Amino acid sequence: MSPKRTQHVFVVDRTEHLSPHMVRVHLGGPAFRDFVDGADPDRLAATDKYVKLLLAPPSSGLTPPYDLEALRETLPKHQRPARRTYTVRSVDHIAETIAIDFVLHDDHGHDDHGRDDHRPEDGPGDRGLAGPWAAAAQPGDLLALSGPGGGYAPSTDPTVTHVLLGDDSALPAIGAALAAMPHDARGVALVEVGGAADEQPLEHPDGVDLRWLHRDATGAEPGALLVAAARALPRASRPVQVFAHGERTAVKALRRVLQDEWGLEKAEMSLSAYWALGRAEDRFQEEKREPVGVIFGVVEVPAMVLPVAVLGRG
């Protein structure tokens, strides 16, 4: 039996809309101190640190904290709180708050777009629980979570070339990494989003080239533009540190570029799938233990389809 996760029950402090399809929720309250004091220092310092949110179906009437063992005995799975994985965009030790960014879909309404940063069914966002929760969140609302996990932080070595690759789901972690880099850092960051309105004014060193890739106007599959742009990059000079996260098929393709074409070793890369096209998070997490979920390995990577017009661009 896996060890019991500590539930931290945060209070919504405020929300802010970052773009038409992303909202940031600031969480505080007494849980902040326990969350920080109980965290592994290395995980807390990671710029890709993540938490597991516990979200109950609105119709259940359940409020955190949740007695999960008791609920497993009394309620069917679809009525119990579900776990959703999210990046912690920032930790504010002065205000004693953490910030989490959520992707929202157009069907939430133009003024209430929400975002599920990890593991959607048909795009980088969760239409079922997390996105709608974030879209409707009000100061004083409660949110239970556990964590943090995480393991990547940008090197402070000025000789390192940084390469950051990701889609909307990786945007919070990429933003956190760029903000944490020393002022003399150098490298490139490629971020695939829906369109120009989804870009964010990310703080980053002058020596890091931040490029936005717009998916919606091309008709390309999620991640295809990112893979094509990464393949077109000149091979980074060593020492190099790579952070590449996003849709599973795209991350597998990026791994092939980085290992087979660039000749990088596993230790030089942080690669992880944050979601998979056509998969809800529960199934996505299950598949991490199956061949289809393997990122580093011998599993064949299917080809990604790009429209002819996109392939023809220089």
C-alpha positions as a printed NumPy array, in Angstrom:
array([[  0.   ,   0.   ,   0.   ],
       [  1.368,   3.427,  -0.956],
       [  2.016,   5.869,   1.913],
       [ -0.826,   8.189,   2.79 ],
       [ -0.443,  11.611,   1.21 ],
       [ -0.745,  14.656,   3.442],
       [ -3.69 ,  16.813,   2.421],
       [ -3.071,  20.552,   2.524],
       [ -6.313,  22.513,   2.383],
       [ -5.588,  25.886,   0.789],
       [ -7.895,  28.882,   0.564],
       [ -8.359,  30.784,  -2.703],
       [ -6.873,  34.249,  -2.222],
       [ -7.52 ,  35.667,  -5.694],
       [ -7.553,  34.808,  -9.381],
       [ -6.144,  36.594, -12.43 ],
       [ -6.639,  35.97 , -16.13 ],
       [ -3.311,  35.699, -17.934],
       [ -4.718,  35.177, -21.429],
       [ -8.046,  34.221, -23.007],
       [ -7.321,  30.587, -22.171],
       [ -5.388,  30.68 , -18.915],
       [ -6.254,  31.746, -15.39 ],
       [ -3.945,  31.882, -12.376],
       [ -5.315,  30.944,  -8.972],
       [ -3.454,  32.219,  -5.906],
       [ -3.873,  29.955,  -2.875],
       [ -3.036,  30.794,   0.725],
       [ -4.252,  30.3  ,   4.253],
       [ -2.831,  28.341,   7.2  ],
       [ -1.937,  25.394,   4.934],
       [  0.862,  27.394,   3.313],
       [  3.262,  27.074,   6.232],
       [  2.714,  23.317,   6.608],
       [  3.115,  22.888,   2.842],
       [  6.442,  24.738,   2.781],
       [  7.858,  23.418,   6.049],
       [  6.977,  19.822,   5.22 ],
       [  8.35 ,  19.84 ,   1.68 ],
       [ 11.64 ,  18.362,   0.576],
       [ 13.863,  21.441,   0.   ],
       [ 15.043,  20.217,  -3.408],
       [ 11.494,  19.637,  -4.6  ],
       [ 10.371,  23.009,  -3.295],
       [ 13.259,  24.647,  -5.185],
       [ 12.438,  22.82 ,  -8.432],
       [ 10.932,  25.024, -11.126],
       [  8.831,  22.09 , -12.347],
       [  7.383,  21.355,  -8.911],
       [  3.902,  19.932,  -9.049],
       [  1.04 ,  19.08 ,  -6.736],
       [ -1.849,  16.639,  -6.859],
       [ -5.169,  18.458,  -6.588],
       [ -8.177,  16.698,  -5.109],
       [-11.332,  17.796,  -6.903],
       [-14.759,  16.487,  -5.997],
       [-17.611,  16.474,  -8.53 ],
       [-19.715,  19.601,  -7.897],
       [-22.831,  17.467,  -7.52 ],
       [-21.282,  15.435,  -4.674],
       [-21.586,  18.162,  -2.058],
       [-18.205,  17.102,  -0.631],
       [-15.845,  19.7  ,   0.832],
       [-12.162,  19.319,   1.796],
       [-10.465,  17.836,   3.668],
       [-11.577,  14.465,   2.361],
       [-11.532,  11.155,   4.198],
       [-10.558,   9.209,   1.102],
       [-10.514,   5.819,   2.796],
       [-14.062,   6.26 ,   4.052],
       [-15.24 ,   7.595,   0.699],
       [-13.763,   4.583,  -1.107],
       [-15.964,   2.365,   1.036],
       [-19.149,   4.363,   0.585],
       [-19.091,   6.008,  -2.856],
       [-18.484,   4.775,  -6.415],
       [-15.354,   6.084,  -8.081],
       [-17.124,   8.674, -10.236],
       [-18.567,  10.336,  -7.126],
       [-15.267,  10.539,  -5.224],
       [-12.64 ,  13.306,  -5.45 ],
       [-10.325,  12.847,  -8.437],
       [ -6.626,  13.691,  -8.531],
       [ -5.305,  16.133, -11.092],
       [ -1.627,  17.025, -11.488],
       [ -0.613,  20.677, -11.716],
       [  2.561,  22.718, -11.811],
       [  3.115,  25.257,  -9.045],
       [  3.972,  28.385, -11.012],
       [  5.4  ,  30.259,  -8.028],
       [  5.696,  30.328,  -4.248],
       [  5.405,  33.735,  -2.569],
       [  6.977,  33.495,   0.878],
       [  6.028,  37.094,   1.719],
       [  2.333,  36.821,   0.876],
       [  2.375,  33.123,   1.904],
       [  0.627,  31.996,  -1.254],
       [  1.267,  29.597,  -4.109],
       [  0.104,  30.202,  -7.679],
       [ -1.255,  27.555, -10.048],
       [ -2.121,  28.222, -13.702],
       [ -5.087,  26.504, -15.352],
       [ -5.901,  26.154, -19.052],
       [ -9.514,  26.933, -19.919],
       [-11.527,  25.959, -22.969],
       [-13.788,  28.162, -25.077],
       [-16.869,  26.268, -23.988],
       [-16.508,  27.822, -20.541],
       [-17.462,  31.184, -22.06 ],
       [-15.301,  34.03 , -23.326],
       [-14.879,  35.671, -19.938],
       [-14.321,  32.508, -17.927],
       [-11.694,  30.481, -19.723],
       [-10.052,  27.93 , -17.489],
       [ -6.942,  25.88 , -17.849],
       [ -5.933,  22.428, -16.713],
       [ -2.212,  22.548, -16.998],
       [ -1.767,  18.795, -17.112],
       [ -3.298,  15.82 , -18.846],
       [ -6.427,  16.716, -20.821],
       [ -8.55 ,  14.472, -22.996],
       [ -8.368,  16.403, -26.263],
       [ -5.956,  19.262, -25.709],
       [ -3.795,  20.873, -23.023],
       [ -6.685,  21.474, -20.608],
       [ -9.272,  19.626, -18.524],
       [-12.895,  20.154, -19.536],
       [-14.234,  18.036, -16.69 ],
       [-13.037,  19.157, -13.255],
       [-10.026,  21.413, -12.886],
       [-10.706,  23.941, -15.639],
       [-14.315,  24.595, -14.609],
       [-13.259,  24.778, -10.951],
       [-10.621,  27.41 , -11.726],
       [-12.996,  29.378, -13.943],
       [-15.513,  29.625, -11.107],
       [-13.072,  29.959,  -8.18 ],
       [-13.814,  32.751,  -5.716],
       [-11.847,  34.077,  -2.72 ],
       [-12.521,  31.837,   0.239],
       [-13.044,  28.641,  -1.773],
       [-11.142,  25.605,  -0.496],
       [ -8.8  ,  23.352,  -2.465],
       [ -7.124,  20.211,  -1.135],
       [ -3.783,  19.147,  -2.568],
       [ -0.732,  17.036,  -1.795],
       [  2.911,  17.424,  -2.671],
       [  5.081,  18.922,  -3.96 ],
       [  7.029,  16.726,  -6.329],
       [  9.516,  17.863,  -8.953],
       [ 13.154,  17.535,  -9.919],
       [ 14.277,  20.145, -12.46 ],
       [ 15.811,  23.56 , -11.918],
       [ 17.937,  25.494, -14.418],
       [ 21.669,  25.324, -13.868],
       [ 23.394,  28.48 , -12.651],
       [ 26.574,  27.559, -14.565],
       [ 27.073,  30.374, -17.128],
       [ 28.649,  27.951, -19.622],
       [ 25.456,  25.868, -19.886],
       [ 23.196,  26.191, -22.928],
       [ 19.547,  25.998, -21.874],
       [ 16.97 ,  24.435, -24.202],
       [ 13.334,  24.587, -23.093],
       [ 10.621,  22.954, -25.202],
       [  6.936,  22.712, -24.336],
       [  3.292,  23.388, -25.094],
       [  0.569,  25.131, -23.08 ],
       [  0.77 ,  22.446, -20.401],
       [  4.471,  23.165, -19.832],
       [  4.11 ,  26.95 , -19.944],
       [  3.952,  27.374, -16.124],
       [  7.115,  25.307, -15.624],
       [  8.932,  27.038, -18.489],
       [  7.922,  30.435, -17.123],
       [  9.183,  29.492, -13.674],
       [ 12.466,  28.195, -15.121],
       [ 13.09 ,  31.336, -17.166],
       [ 12.427,  33.543, -14.141],
       [ 14.871,  31.507, -12.039],
       [ 17.757,  31.658, -14.523],
       [ 20.763,  33.888, -13.832],
       [ 20.838,  37.104, -15.849],
       [ 23.713,  35.848, -17.996],
       [ 22.021,  32.573, -18.971],
       [ 21.856,  31.714, -22.658],
       [ 19.807,  29.357, -24.761],
       [ 16.419,  29.031, -26.438],
       [ 12.835,  28.409, -25.331],
       [ 10.189,  27.18 , -27.779],
       [  6.593,  27.335, -26.541],
       [  3.646,  26.075, -28.589],
       [  0.29 ,  27.729, -27.803],
       [ -3.017,  28.168, -29.581],
       [ -2.431,  31.651, -30.943],
       [ -0.926,  35.074, -30.34 ],
       [ -3.497,  35.865, -27.64 ],
       [ -2.141,  32.962, -25.586],
       [  1.371,  34.373, -25.358],
       [  2.48 ,  35.705, -21.971],
       [  5.057,  38.37 , -21.079],
       [  7.529,  35.957, -19.496],
       [ 10.521,  37.323, -17.631],
       [ 13.655,  35.823, -19.17 ],
       [ 17.375,  36.568, -19.582],
       [ 18.369,  38.549, -22.666],
       [ 20.544,  35.646, -23.769],
       [ 17.621,  33.21 , -23.93 ],
       [ 15.701,  33.401, -27.212],
       [ 11.983,  32.981, -26.418],
       [  9.946,  31.896, -29.457],
       [  6.185,  31.339, -29.611],
       [  4.621,  28.812, -31.988],
       [  0.934,  29.261, -32.913],
       [ -0.899,  25.99 , -33.397],
       [ -4.489,  26.975, -34.224],
       [ -3.822,  28.717, -37.545],
       [ -1.972,  25.707, -38.985],
       [ -4.308,  22.793, -38.339],
       [ -1.339,  20.863, -36.965],
       [ -1.677,  18.201, -34.302],
       [ -0.757,  19.326, -30.772],
       [  3.014,  19.246, -30.443],
       [  3.765,  18.938, -34.156],
       [  4.942,  22.535, -34.54 ],
       [  7.095,  22.151, -31.442],
       [  8.805,  19.042, -32.787],
       [  9.389,  20.628, -36.202],
       [ 10.846,  23.78 , -34.635],
       [ 13.097,  21.757, -32.332],
       [ 14.361,  19.691, -35.249],
       [ 15.229,  22.911, -37.098],
       [ 17.365,  24.224, -34.232],
       [ 21.136,  24.083, -34.568],
       [ 22.6  ,  21.461, -32.28 ],
       [ 23.209,  23.045, -28.877],
       [ 26.808,  23.217, -27.722],
       [ 27.735,  21.354, -24.565],
       [ 27.335,  21.633, -21.674],
       [ 23.596,  21.658, -22.323],
       [ 20.521,  21.302, -20.136],
       [ 17.205,  20.416, -21.79 ],
       [ 13.688,  20.711, -20.38 ],
       [ 11.111,  19.198, -22.756],
       [  7.58 ,  18.521, -21.534],
       [  4.143,  18.369, -23.137],
       [  1.927,  15.982, -25.113],
       [  3.169,  12.396, -24.965],
       [  3.643,  11.677, -28.669],
       [  5.427,  15.001, -29.1  ],
       [  7.747,  14.353, -26.159],
       [  8.667,  10.955, -27.593],
       [  9.491,  12.626, -30.898],
       [ 11.549,  15.275, -29.097],
       [ 13.455,  12.554, -27.288],
       [ 14.415,  11.052, -30.645],
       [ 15.619,  14.442, -31.895],
       [ 17.647,  15.071, -28.75 ],
       [ 19.131,  11.601, -28.439],
       [ 19.455,  10.412, -32.019],
       [ 20.192,  13.684, -33.813],
       [ 21.862,  15.745, -31.088],
       [ 23.534,  12.812, -29.353],
       [ 22.52 ,  13.905, -25.86 ],
       [ 22.607,  11.631, -22.841],
       [ 19.612,  11.026, -20.59 ],
       [ 21.319,  12.91 , -17.754],
       [ 21.358,  16.072, -19.882],
       [ 17.577,  16.109, -20.3  ],
       [ 14.413,  16.49 , -18.265],
       [ 11.729,  14.86 , -20.436],
       [  8.198,  14.048, -19.369],
       [  4.747,  13.748, -20.878],
       [  2.237,  15.991, -19.13 ],
       [ -0.75 ,  14.686, -21.092],
       [ -1.757,  12.488, -24.014],
       [ -4.153,  13.274, -26.826],
       [ -7.405,  11.374, -26.339],
       [ -6.708,  10.401, -22.722],
       [ -8.25 ,  11.592, -19.464],
       [ -5.748,  11.901, -16.63 ],
       [ -6.749,   8.692, -14.862],
       [ -6.062,   6.609, -17.968],
       [ -2.986,   8.676, -18.822],
       [ -1.482,   7.938, -15.402],
       [ -2.258,   4.221, -15.744],
       [ -0.481,   4.142, -19.108],
       [  2.722,   5.433, -17.536],
       [  3.231,   1.839, -16.378],
       [  2.553,   0.446, -19.851],
       [  4.746,   0.423, -23.002],
       [  2.766,   3.286, -24.551],
       [  3.708,   5.497, -21.617],
       [  7.468,   4.955, -21.895],
       [  9.428,   8.087, -22.858],
       [ 12.972,   6.722, -22.606],
       [ 13.058,   3.28 , -24.166],
       [ 12.64 ,   1.31 , -27.338],
       [  8.952,   1.997, -27.899],
       [  8.38 ,   3.153, -31.472],
       [  7.321,   6.78 , -31.836],
       [  4.477,   7.324, -34.334],
       [  4.98 ,   9.984, -36.963],
       [  3.426,  13.373, -36.286],
       [  1.33 ,  14.863, -39.058],
       [  2.006,  18.411, -40.222],
       [  0.019,  20.161, -42.951],
       [  1.954,  20.652, -46.182],
       [  1.809,  24.423, -45.719],
       [  3.54 ,  24.118, -42.357],
       [  6.172,  21.708, -43.603],
       [  6.988,  24.129, -46.395],
       [  7.849,  27.019, -44.105],
       [ 11.466,  27.913, -43.644]])
